[in-house]
Amino acid sequence: MLVARTEFKELATMSMFVRIREDINSVLERDPAARSRLEVLLCYPGLWAVWIHRVSNKLWRARLRLLARLLSQVGRFFTGVDIHPGALIGRRLFIDHATGVVIGETAIVGSDVTMYQGVTLGGTGKGHGKRHPTLCDGVFVGNNANLLGNITIGENSRVGAGSVVLADVPPNSTVVGVPAHIVYRNGERVLITDPHDVKDPLSDALIALSGRVEELEKQLGGAAKAAEPFSTEEAERTAYHEELERLRQYVSMGEGI
Ligand SMILES: CC(C)(COP(=O)(O)OP(=O)(O)OC[C@H]1O[C@@H](n2cnc3c(N)ncnc32)[C@H](O)[C@@H]1OP(=O)(O)O)[C@@H](O)C(=O)NCCC(=O)NCCS
């Protein structure tokens, strides 16, 4: 993982043009809409923002703090991406569509990270010191996701569009929702059946309700036969996804609408 400060120092010695070339190549690999190197160079403000950040970060580390902040504001004006000059950013960060992205001062972003418009790597407003997220290598963040506080998103994990992530995410996982919860881990679907795993007011109500049901079942003794929890929902979900898959195959055979 590329978050150690020594590795960032090594990056500083890499030729500027080598890094620009690998940035452009990585966009060509990741964005099916990108057609040529020239197009990527001229039409991807997310890349310009990263390049401007590299200069402002150098100024920041040279203790030219005001100049660094001024330059990052010029970058924000032209690209819509607000990266604090103190943030540590690894290789080949791709910010697609750029506008509205905010990356805080103590954020750390590893290599080969992809993020879309509207993403915030912010603080919770409560802490000092390291107060912004750390994104490990290969992380993907969907549009308008908010990642808040000193949390770590593990390698190759994905954050769904519009999610609010407030806790660490393990590697190779997908999280979605507000607040975010895991839906995939190591390629396996994770079905949340315990409301304790989703910390919102609705799950608090569910926890209270299931406690009450349990109590009533106890009072009824053996008369109430406990069904497997969520078995009906799981069966319905499986049937729905099978039906979708059948429809997808039907359409791809050219026989659909
Ligand atoms: C998170 C994401 C990567 C997951 O993709 P995936 O692995 O194909 O996941 P699935 O589509 O199988 O979804 C798994 C479950 O999570 C839910 N889900 C997926 N994305 C979600 C999201 N952003 N918010 C809330 N729930 C979401 C699905 O409804 C599904 O739930 P279900 O099984 O109960 O119906 C994808 O949905 C996403 O958000 N991508 C971001 C794309 C983006 O930002 N595009 C911007 C282009 S400009």
The ligand as a Tripos MOL2 file, in Angstrom:
@<TRIPOS>MOLECULE
LIG
   48    50     1     0     0
SMALL
NO_CHARGES

@<TRIPOS>ATOM
      1 C1        -21.6980    0.1440   -5.0540 C.3       1 LIG1
      2 C2        -21.6280   -0.3840   -6.4600 C.3       1 LIG1
      3 C3        -20.1730   -0.3050   -6.9360 C.3       1 LIG1
      4 C4        -22.0850   -1.8480   -6.3230 C.3       1 LIG1
      5 O1        -22.1800   -2.4610   -7.5510 O.3       1 LIG1
      6 P1        -22.4390   -4.0560   -7.6580 P.3       1 LIG1
      7 O2        -21.2950   -4.8060   -7.0870 O.co2     1 LIG1
      8 O3        -22.8240   -4.3470   -9.0540 O.co2     1 LIG1
      9 O4        -23.6200   -4.2750   -6.6150 O.3       1 LIG1
     10 P2        -25.1310   -4.7210   -6.8770 P.3       1 LIG1
     11 O5        -25.7160   -3.9270   -7.9990 O.co2     1 LIG1
     12 O6        -25.1580   -6.2150   -6.9390 O.co2     1 LIG1
     13 O7        -25.8320   -4.2300   -5.5420 O.3       1 LIG1
     14 C5        -25.8090   -4.9620   -4.3490 C.3       1 LIG1
     15 C6        -26.8770   -4.4080   -3.4410 C.3       1 LIG1
     16 O8        -26.5290   -3.0750   -3.0420 O.3       1 LIG1
     17 C7        -27.5520   -2.1510   -3.4490 C.3       1 LIG1
     18 N1        -26.8600   -0.9550   -3.9400 N.ar      1 LIG1
     19 C8        -25.9590   -0.8720   -4.9540 C.ar      1 LIG1
     20 N2        -25.4990    0.3710   -5.0750 N.ar      1 LIG1
     21 C9        -26.1180    1.1030   -4.1180 C.ar      1 LIG1
     22 C10       -26.0410    2.4810   -3.7320 C.ar      1 LIG1
     23 N3        -25.2230    3.3240   -4.3590 N.pl3     1 LIG1
     24 N4        -26.8040    2.8870   -2.6840 N.ar      1 LIG1
     25 C11       -27.6180    2.0420   -2.0280 C.ar      1 LIG1
     26 N5        -27.7460    0.7080   -2.3510 N.ar      1 LIG1
     27 C12       -26.9980    0.2660   -3.3830 C.ar      1 LIG1
     28 C13       -28.3160   -2.8590   -4.5620 C.3       1 LIG1
     29 O9        -29.6330   -2.3960   -4.6500 O.3       1 LIG1
     30 C14       -28.2380   -4.2890   -4.1150 C.3       1 LIG1
     31 O10       -29.1790   -4.5300   -3.0840 O.3       1 LIG1
     32 P3        -30.2270   -5.7840   -3.1450 P.3       1 LIG1
     33 O11       -29.4040   -7.0050   -3.4780 O.co2     1 LIG1
     34 O12       -30.8050   -5.7680   -1.7830 O.co2     1 LIG1
     35 O13       -31.1770   -5.4390   -4.2370 O.co2     1 LIG1
     36 C15       -22.5180    0.4050   -7.4580 C.3       1 LIG1
     37 O14       -23.8580    0.1630   -7.2150 O.3       1 LIG1
     38 C16       -22.2830    1.9290   -7.3700 C.2       1 LIG1
     39 O15       -22.8600    2.6300   -6.5430 O.2       1 LIG1
     40 N6        -21.4180    2.4120   -8.2720 N.am      1 LIG1
     41 C17       -21.1090    3.8310   -8.3820 C.3       1 LIG1
     42 C18       -21.2330    4.2560   -9.8050 C.3       1 LIG1
     43 C19       -21.0950    5.7420   -9.9670 C.2       1 LIG1
     44 O16       -20.7720    6.4780   -9.0680 O.2       1 LIG1
     45 N7        -21.3380    6.1970  -11.1620 N.am      1 LIG1
     46 C20       -21.2370    7.6040  -11.4980 C.3       1 LIG1
     47 C21       -21.1370    7.7340  -12.9830 C.3       1 LIG1
     48 S1        -21.1800    9.3960  -13.4480 S.3       1 LIG1
@<TRIPOS>BOND
     1     1     2 1
     2     2     3 1
     3     2     4 1
     4     2    36 1
     5     4     5 1
     6     5     6 1
     7     6     7 2
     8     6     8 1
     9     6     9 1
    10     9    10 1
    11    10    11 2
    12    10    12 1
    13    10    13 1
    14    13    14 1
    15    14    15 1
    16    15    16 1
    17    15    30 1
    18    16    17 1
    19    17    18 1
    20    17    28 1
    21    18    19 ar
    22    18    27 ar
    23    19    20 ar
    24    20    21 ar
    25    21    22 ar
    26    21    27 ar
    27    22    23 1
    28    22    24 ar
    29    24    25 ar
    30    25    26 ar
    31    26    27 ar
    32    28    29 1
    33    28    30 1
    34    30    31 1
    35    31    32 1
    36    32    33 2
    37    32    34 1
    38    32    35 1
    39    36    37 1
    40    36    38 1
    41    38    39 2
    42    38    40 1
    43    40    41 1
    44    41    42 1
    45    42    43 1
    46    43    44 2
    47    43    45 1
    48    45    46 1
    49    46    47 1
    50    47    48 1
@<TRIPOS>SUBSTRUCTURE
     1 LIG1         1 GROUP 0 **** ****
